[in-house]
Amino acid sequence: MKTTNKLLKWHTLLLFSLISVMVTSQTRREVQFSLDTLYKSHKRLQSDYRKLLNQWKVYDAFYLHVKANVLDKEFINEPIDNGIEMFNKSWSGVASRMELFEDSTIYLIDSLNQLTEQNLKLMAQNETYLRLLTGSLKEAAYPNTEKELIGTWQLYLNPMQVEGKAYKSGIISHNPFTHADSLQQYNIHQLDVLPDELANIHFKDGRKQKCFYEVENFSSKKPYTIHCSKQDDFKMTIHISPMPTGLEVSYEIPLDTTQVLYFHGVMKP
């Protein structure tokens, strides 16, 4: 019996020893795992801290830069909370000035566009006067025969209209009574009289009209007429009169207006 009890005690102690060793071993592994986990978290937090520190340095440098350029010198050392409020006020003022600047820019652009349009009109009028003056100063040339009409002729013309009724009427010239563009499409600046009754009419808007022509009652001393046509697409009657300044030219402008409009000027080779 005693031997049995001793064996039982011995077995019990051995079992407790084994259990103690197992428990101690398991606890160490868990502790080591926890330590490893904590170390990894620590390293990760250190990396995040360095990134945040770098970002903070960038933001801090930007804040200092903005303060130096936006705020007055006496507010340079203000804390960030006060600085944000000052920035908002300053930005509101800048935004208001930008809106005023934008409105002023739009107004200036509109004014410049109007000035440009007026300048173009004045340039067109000056060109007309210059061509008239140049045409008047050139030596007059008169074709003595109908064949001498063949060649290239330069035309210096000005728009005109008749104002008033019979015995109380007059010729109005240099008058912008219609839009310049509508006049330019009928303003002839060059006439090419070709053999076989062919002609090329060059308009100031860039168009070139090919047509046939017929001279009626040619004379070197009195007015005569040149009829230009191309089927039903184009018809024009040009009246020519020999004058001291050269061959004076006149033709009606086919515009739908209450007044009859003309181009009148001189024609020189």
C-alpha positions, 0 to 999 in steps of 0.5 A, spaced: 500 500 500 505 504 501 509 502 495 502 504 491 502 511 494 509 512 493 508 511 486 502 515 485 505 521 488 511 520 484 506 520 478 502 526 480 509 530 481 511 528 474 505 530 471 505 536 474 512 537 472 510 536 465 504 540 465 508 546 468 513 545 463 508 545 457 505 551 460 511 555 461 513 553 454 507 556 451 507 562 455 514 564 452 512 563 445 505 567 446 510 573 449 515 572 444 509 573 438 506 579 442 513 582 442 514 581 435 507 584 433 509 590 438 516 591 434 513 591 427 507 596 430 513 600 433 517 600 426 510 602 422 508 607 427 516 610 426 515 610 418 508 613 419 511 619 424 517 620 419 512 621 413 507 626 417 513 629 419 516 631 412 509 633 410 508 637 416 515 641 414 512 642 407 506 645 410 510 649 415 514 652 409 508 653 405 504 657 411 511 661 412 511 663 405 504 665 404 504 669 410 511 672 408 507 674 401 500 675 403 500 678 410 503 685 413 510 684 416 507 685 423 503 679 422 508 674 420 509 671 427 501 670 428 499 663 430 496 659 425 489 660 427 489 667 427 493 667 420 487 663 417 482 668 419 487 673 416 488 669 410 481 669 409 480 676 409 486 677 405 483 672 399 476 676 400 479 682 398 483 679 392 477 676 389 473 682 389 479 686 386 479 680 381 472 681 379 473 688 378 479 687 374 475 682 370 469 687 369 474 692 367 478 687 362 471 686 359 469 693 358 476 694 355 476 689 350 469 691 348 472 698 347 478 696 343 473 692 339 469 698 337 476 702 336 478 697 331 472 697 328 472 705 327 479 704 325 478 699 319 472 704 317 477 710 317 482 706 314 477 704 308 475 711 307 482 714 307 484 709 302 478 711 298 481 718 298 488 716 297 486 713 291 482 719 288 488 723 290 492 719 286 488 718 280 487 725 280 494 726 280 496 721 274 497 724 267 490 723 264 490 718 258 484 718 253 483 712 248 482 715 241 479 708 238 475 703 241 481 698 240 485 702 245 480 700 251 483 694 251 488 693 257 488 694 264 485 700 267 485 702 275 479 705 278 479 710 283 472 710 286 467 713 291 460 712 293 455 717 291 447 718 292 442 723 289 439 727 295 432 731 294 427 732 288 428 735 281 431 742 282 432 741 289 437 735 289 444 734 290 450 729 289 452 726 296 459 723 296 464 721 302 457 719 306 457 712 310 450 711 308 450 704 308 455 698 311 462 698 308 462 691 307 456 692 302 459 697 298 466 693 297 462 688 294 461 692 288 467 697 288 471 696 282 478 697 283 481 694 276 478 693 269 481 688 264 479 689 257 480 683 253 480 682 246 474 678 243 469 682 247 471 679 254 473 682 260 475 681 267 472 685 273 476 686 280 472 688 286 475 690 292 472 685 296 477 680 292 472 677 287 473 677 280 468 677 275 469 674 268 464 677 263 462 679 256 462 687 254 459 691 249 461 698 247 456 703 245 457 710 242 464 710 243 467 717 243 474 720 245 470 727 246 463 725 249 460 720 254 459 713 252 457 706 255 460 699 256 455 694 258 458 688 261 454 681 262 454 674 263 448 670 261 443 672 267 448 671 273 451 678 272 449 685 269 452 692 269 452 698 265 458 703 266 458 710 264 464 713 261 466 720 260 473 723 257 474 729 262 481 733 264 482 728 270 482 722 265 476 718 264 470 719 269 466 712 271 460 712 274 455 706 275 449 704 279 450 700 285 445 694 285 443 695 292 435 695 295 435 702 298 430 707 298 436 712 294 439 710 288 447 709 289 453 710 285 460 709 284 463 715 281 471 716 280 476 716 274 479 710 270 486 710 268 491 705 265 
